[in-house]
Amino acid sequence: MDDHFIADQKVGTSMYYAVWDIRQERLHIAREDGTVILDDRLDKAHFAVHKALGLGPYVTAAPSEAQLQEVIRFYVGK
C-alpha cells in the first residue's frame, strides 16, 4: 500500500495539488505558489473529502486521484 496519494488540478489559471499522506496522517491542499488551502489531520480530512464528494458521513479508504482532484475543485471554489 502506498504511503501517500498525490493529485494535481488546474483551476482557472492556477495549478493546485493535494497530498493524502498516510505516514504523516494529513491531507494537504495548496496552490503551486505554496498558498495552503487545506491542511488537516486525516481524522478531519475524511470528513473534508466526504463533504467535497457528497458521500456518506465518513471515508475509510484513501481517495483516488480523481477524487482528490474533485476535492481540490471543491475547496478552491470552482
C-alpha positions as semicolon CSV with decimal commas, in nm:
position;residue;x (nm);y (nm);z (nm)
1;M;0,000;0,000;0,000
2;D;0,128;0,347;-0,085
3;D;0,209;0,589;0,195
4;H;0,071;0,886;0,009
5;F;-0,154;0,976;-0,281
6;I;-0,099;1,287;-0,491
7;A;-0,321;1,469;-0,739
8;D;-0,291;1,798;-0,918
9;Q;-0,561;2,004;-1,084
10;K;-0,561;2,328;-1,282
11;V;-0,838;2,562;-1,171
12;G;-0,863;2,888;-1,360
13;T;-0,507;3,000;-1,425
14;S;-0,352;2,834;-1,117
15;M;-0,231;2,481;-1,053
16;Y;-0,322;2,316;-0,722
17;Y;-0,206;1,993;-0,566
18;A;-0,341;1,762;-0,298
19;V;-0,143;1,512;-0,094
20;W;-0,311;1,242;0,114
21;D;-0,022;1,132;0,338
22;I;-0,077;0,822;0,549
23;R;0,259;0,843;0,730
24;Q;0,208;1,200;0,846
25;E;-0,170;1,146;0,876
26;R;-0,255;1,461;0,678
27;L;-0,449;1,591;0,381
28;H;-0,271;1,894;0,236
29;I;-0,409;2,106;-0,048
30;A;-0,206;2,401;-0,179
31;R;-0,165;2,628;-0,479
32;E;0,155;2,600;-0,682
33;D;0,291;2,915;-0,514
34;G;0,266;2,743;-0,174
35;T;-0,057;2,906;-0,055
36;V;-0,223;2,648;0,171
37;I;-0,592;2,584;0,105
38;L;-0,644;2,297;0,350
39;D;-0,413;2,116;0,590
40;D;-0,598;1,870;0,813
41;R;-0,514;1,558;1,008
42;L;-0,667;1,252;0,843
43;D;-0,938;1,218;1,109
44;K;-1,075;1,558;0,999
45;A;-0,968;1,509;0,638
46;H;-1,200;1,210;0,595
47;F;-1,492;1,444;0,662
48;A;-1,347;1,708;0,428
49;V;-1,331;1,453;0,145
50;H;-1,686;1,334;0,207
51;K;-1,816;1,690;0,213
52;A;-1,643;1,766;-0,118
53;L;-1,762;1,446;-0,287
54;G;-2,114;1,446;-0,139
55;L;-2,069;1,097;0,004
56;G;-2,185;0,947;0,333
57;P;-2,054;1,058;0,670
58;Y;-1,706;0,900;0,667
59;V;-1,435;0,775;0,428
60;T;-1,242;0,470;0,545
61;A;-1,008;0,437;0,246
62;A;-0,768;0,676;0,081
63;P;-0,930;0,871;-0,203
64;S;-0,834;0,803;-0,563
65;E;-0,652;1,059;-0,776
66;A;-0,981;1,155;-0,945
67;Q;-1,147;1,203;-0,606
68;L;-0,859;1,419;-0,485
69;Q;-0,898;1,632;-0,799
70;E;-1,267;1,681;-0,710
71;V;-1,168;1,774;-0,355
72;I;-0,928;2,038;-0,495
73;R;-1,204;2,187;-0,711
74;F;-1,446;2,192;-0,416
75;Y;-1,209;2,370;-0,178
76;V;-1,076;2,612;-0,437
77;G;-1,435;2,711;-0,509
78;K;-1,464;2,635;-0,881
